[in-house]
């Protein structure tokens, strides 16, 4: 009997955790309907909703077996919704059946507790603890600056509404975890909202009546993260070649190979060369953009296949770039259009999307033939067979809502699903060549289920600065929030990406970012959207020497990273973890989002303020810690202040680790 009946309502309690509480004067379910207004400009969305009606379903009639309940506005009103609860041990599933009419919105209230902490929501870049805020869940460009009080965000907003806000993200997901040791997942692709601003309850808003809502209860947060990872699918291990060093991102045509050799001669450990521009370039006001036709450009990279083979002989892989769109001035566009592989407009013509001074067709992955063609002909033949060992699988969040798709489903419902379809196409292409676990693609867009297909996330397009909502520190929050939902591996563009309105990289920024990246699953550089205006790692001897040392640290830690990858495969735990995951009883750990556990045995607190040469760090209670650069011992449960000059980011090893000898040798690097 999952539902416990009361005189004026019911409770749902699983393993002692109250998950639903319904009373006549405090209902947990509301239904209604509304009219949405959605406008998109280059991946930035303006979404508004006019709620025409919202009805509280106050009267509940629980079935004799306690497994279902029908709800209506009043005792004598017709039933509007049936809720069926299926319990399986520590998990419960809420299924919904609409009995009335005129219902395209649902609101569910879940009991809250004082001091409760909430996490998840996909990849959140500004706030790790979601408590006290409202989070719309819609995949989009995150925006530039992402702080409405800053000049850069104001200027970006003036140019196409591109400024963003604290909640905008490439990768939303309607899943959250509570410090009460339960998780809630809404099985929907509709626009939805998590609202954690109220006393006494959390409210989940969904622009449909979902098929189901899933609830998980465990006796620890570690077990809860493992359950979610099992639910969404665990990723293959990182390829062995990744442990050899950094992936060097250069888009300089054939000069990329010369620059790579100079970087290596400076002592950098390198695993791969990543050339986004393998397909050629076009110039726009935003900067140099790639030519979105996914085949090698012999003009920009003559004899590229031979060059790739030569790199392979030196133990270095070659990576490229692809996204799910085709520019209308490229040859692949004509092939896809003739075959009917594009999404269409209301008149049945190929729908074109403006990506910033060039237009593209949207390959319709709901058309099985189009998805197969892209996986086999584009990724399979043009990329894998050509010699590429990986690529950035970009975008995925741009699906317009005014197009027609082959499956006939409303694009408002397909928009959030699109990144998962895109990830599946990439994974299928790799599997068709027997390269799963060897070829590596990385994505910024995501949604529920992307974990099963995508082997590596990247944090998207941060500003090239130390800003609070769009700079270096946001990468930590993104890794931790997404990691709790089953994404074990996360990384970022070293030095950031977006350079606009005179905002450019500094040597300090690159060096601090490289320090952090050495303690993440993958190190990768990026030249940014305006390479000619921004400092690159090979243009300053001090920066290059520092970067080389950080790659040596990364390679030195490879045995430890391999153990974390094996642990992720077995348990679902991410490589980068919030402090509270292993220190649940230490209340102070729940508020930390600018430091992380690298596995269970290292605590990393990157410097993310310009000009800062020391940091105050809280060390979790229950362990003793060694500062890896000085070997000074510190007890847990206290704030400590350590010097943090460039080259010595605050890193602490947990005493008693089986990798203690490996960590001790960091002092010699």
C-alpha positions, 0 to 999 in steps of 0.5 A, spaced: 500 500 500 504 505 497 499 511 499 497 512 506 490 514 506 488 520 511 481 523 512 483 529 507 488 526 503 494 521 502 501 521 503 507 517 499 512 515 504 518 510 501 523 508 506 521 513 511 522 519 506 515 523 505 515 524 498 508 526 497 503 529 502 496 531 499 491 535 504 484 538 502 487 545 504 494 543 501 494 539 495 500 537 491 497 537 484 494 542 480 492 542 472 491 547 467 492 550 460 496 556 458 499 559 451 506 559 450 510 564 446 517 562 444 522 566 440 529 564 438 535 568 435 541 564 434 540 559 439 537 564 444 530 563 447 525 568 449 520 564 453 513 566 456 507 563 458 500 566 459 497 561 464 489 561 462 487 557 468 490 553 474 486 548 478 487 545 484 485 538 485 483 538 492 479 532 493 482 525 493 479 518 492 484 513 494 483 506 491 482 500 496 489 497 495 492 504 496 496 504 489 492 509 485 488 515 487 483 520 483 483 527 484 478 532 482 477 540 484 471 538 489 468 532 492 462 532 487 466 535 481 468 530 475 475 526 476 480 530 472 486 526 474 488 519 476 495 518 479 498 510 480 503 509 484 508 503 483 513 501 488 519 497 487 523 497 494 526 504 494 524 506 488 517 509 486 514 511 479 508 516 479 504 515 473 498 519 470 492 519 466 488 525 464 481 524 465 478 531 464 479 535 458 483 542 457 489 540 460 496 541 458 500 544 464 501 540 470 504 542 477 506 537 482 508 540 489 513 535 493 514 536 501 521 540 503 524 541 509 528 546 513 535 547 511 534 542 505 539 542 499 538 540 492 542 539 486 542 537 479 537 540 474 542 538 468 549 542 467 548 548 472 553 553 471 552 558 476 549 555 482 550 548 485 545 548 490 539 550 487 535 551 493 531 558 493 531 559 486 527 557 480 530 553 474 527 553 467 529 547 463 530 548 456 536 547 452 539 553 449 545 557 448 547 559 456 549 566 454 554 571 454 556 573 461 550 570 464 549 576 469 544 581 468 548 586 472 554 586 468 556 590 462 558 584 458 551 581 459 547 588 457 551 588 451 550 581 449 543 582 450 542 588 446 545 583 440 540 578 439 538 577 447 545 573 447 546 575 454 543 569 458 541 568 465 544 564 471 539 558 469 540 558 462 544 552 460 546 547 454 544 541 458 538 542 462 535 535 465 528 535 469 532 531 475 534 533 482 537 530 488 535 532 495 540 532 501 534 528 504 537 522 500 532 522 495 532 524 487 526 526 483 526 525 475 520 527 470 520 523 464 518 528 459 521 532 454 516 538 455 519 545 457 519 544 465 521 548 471 524 546 478 521 552 483 525 551 489 523 558 492 517 556 497 517 554 504 514 547 505 514 545 498 518 544 492 514 545 485 515 542 479 511 545 473 511 541 466 508 543 460 504 537 459 502 531 463 508 527 463 508 519 462 511 518 469 515 521 475 520 517 478 522 517 485 529 514 488 530 513 495 537 511 498 541 510 504 547 515 502 548 520 497 553 516 494 548 510 493 543 515 490 548 518 485 549 510 483 542 509 482 541 515 477 547 513 473 544 506 472 538 509 470 540 513 465 546 509 462 553 509 464 559 511 459 564 507 456 571 508 459 576 514 457 580 511 451 587 509 453 590 514 449 587 520 453 592 519 458 598 521 454 597 528 455 593 534 453 589 535 447 591 541 443 586 545 439 589 549 433 585 552 427 591 554 423 591 550 417 597 546 416 601 551 421 597 547 426 602 541 425 608 546 426 606 549 432 604 542 435 611 540 434 613 547 438 609 545 443 611 538 444 619 541 444 617 545 450 616 539 454 608 538 453 605 531 454 600 531 448 595 526 446 592 529 440 591 534 435 584 537 435 583 542 428 576 544 428 578 547 421 579 541 418 573 543 414 575 550 412 573 557 415 569 562 413 569 569 416 564 573 420 563 579 424 563 574 430 570 571 428 572 566 424 567 560 423 568 553 420 565 551 414 559 547 416 560 541 410 563 535 414 569 533 409 576 535 409 578 541 406 584 540 401 585 547 401 586 548 408 589 542 410 593 539 403 594 531 404 591 531 411 590 523 411 597 523 410 599 528 416 594 524 420 598 517 419 604 521 421 601 523 427 599 516 429 606 514 428 608 518 433 603 516 438 598 522 437 591 522 435 587 527 430 581 530 432 576 534 428 569 537 429 562 536 426 555 538 428 548 536 426 547 542 421 549 543 413 550 550 410 546 551 404 552 553 400 556 546 401 555 540 397 553 535 403 547 540 403 545 538 396 545 531 397 541 531 403 536 536 400 535 531 394 534 525 399 529 529 403 533 529 410 532 536 412 526 538 417 521 542 413 517 549 414 510 549 414 510 549 406 514 543 406 520 546 404 527 545 407 527 549 413 533 554 414 536 556 420 540 563 421 547 561 425 550 568 424 551 570 417 550 563 414 544 559 413 543 551 415 539 546 414 537 541 420 538 534 419 532 531 421 534 525 426 527 523 427 527 520 420 531 514 420 534 514 413 537 521 415 540 519 421 543 513 418 546 517 412 549 522 417 552 516 422 554 512 416 556 517 410 558 523 414 561 521 421 563 514 419 566 515 412 568 522 412 571 522 419 572 515 422 574 512 416 578 518 414 583 517 420 579 521 425 579 519 433 574 524 435 571 530 435 567 536 438 560 534 437 557 541 437 550 544 438 544 540 439 540 545 442 538 550 436 532 546 434 527 551 432 520 550 434 516 552 428 519 546 423 516 540 421 519 533 423 518 526 420 515 523 426 510 528 426 511 530 434 511 537 436 518 541 436 516 544 442 516 536 445 522 534 441 527 540 442 529 538 449 530 531 446 534 533 440 541 533 444 540 526 445 538 524 438 544 527 436 549 523 441 546 517 439 547 518 432 555 519 434 555 513 438 552 509 433 557 511 428 563 509 432 560 503 434 559 501 427 566 501 426 568 497 433 571 504 436 567 504 442 572 506 448 577 508 443 574 514 438 572 520 443 567 525 441 565 530 446 558 535 447 556 541 450 548 540 449 544 534 453 538 532 456 535 526 460 539 519 457 545 523 453 549 519 458 548 513 455 551 515 448 555 521 450 562 519 453 565 526 455 561 533 456 565 539 455 562 546 459 561 550 453 563 557 451 565 560 457 567 568 457 575 569 457 575 571 464 574 570 471 567 572 472 563 569 477 557 567 472 561 565 465 568 564 467 573 559 470 569 558 476 563 556 472 566 550 469 567 547 476 559 548 478 558 545 471 562 538 472 559 537 479 552 538 477 552 534 471 556 529 475 551 527 480 546 525 474 551 520 471 556 524 467 562 521 469 567 525 465 567 533 464 572 538 461 572 545 458 576 549 454 583 551 457 582 559 457 575 560 455 572 561 449 568 567 448 571 573 446 567 579 445 566 587 446 574 587 448 574 582 453 580 578 451 585 572 455 590 574 460 596 570 461 594 569 468 587 566 466 590 561 461 595 559 467 590 558 472 585 554 467 591 550 465 592 548 473 585 546 474 584 542 467 590 538 470 586 535 475 580 533 471 579 527 466 581 531 460 585 537 458 584 540 452 586 547 449 582 552 445 584 558 441 577 561 442 572 565 437 577 570 435 584 567 435 588 573 433 585 577 438 587 572 444 593 570 447 595 562 445 599 557 449 604 557 444 605 565 444 608 566 451 614 562 453 612 563 460 605 561 459 607 555 455 612 552 460 607 553 465 602 549 461 607 544 459 608 542 467 601 542 468 600 536 462 606 533 466 602 533 472 596 530 468 600 524 466 603 523 472 596 522 475 594 517 470 594 511 474 589 515 479 585 517 473 585 510 471 582 508 477 577 513 477 575 511 470 574 504 473 570 506 479 565 510 474 564 504 470 562 500 476 559 505 481 557 511 476 561 515 481 563 521 477 571 523 477 569 530 480 565 530 486 562 535 490 565 535 497 558 533 501 558 526 496 563 523 501 562 527 507 554 527 508 554 529 515 559 535 515 554 541 513 559 546 511 561 541 505 554 542 502 555 550 500 562 549 497 562 549 489 568 552 488 572 546 490 571 539 488 574 532 490 578 529 484 576 522 486 575 521 494 583 522 495 584 529 492 581 535 494 582 541 488 581 548 490 582 552 483 584 559 484 579 563 480 580 570 482 585 575 478 591 577 482 589 572 488 596 568 491 593 565 497 586 561 498 582 559 504 579 552 503 575 548 508 577 541 509 572 536 510 571 533 517 573 526 518 579 526 514 586 529 515 589 532 509 596 533 506 598 539 502 601 536 496 606 542 494 609 543 501 607 536 505 604 540 511 599 536 514 592 539 516 586 536 520 579 536 517 573 540 519 577 547 519 578 553 514 586 553 512 589 558 508 595 556 504 599 560 499 597 559 492 602 562 487 601 560 479 604 553 479 601 551 486 594 551 485 591 549 492 591 541 492 590 536 498 591 529 499 587 525 503 591 521 508 591 514 508 590 514 500 593 508 497 596 513 492 599 516 497 606 515 494 604 518 487 601 524 490 607 525 494 611 525 487 607 531 485 612 536 489 618 534 484 614 536 478 
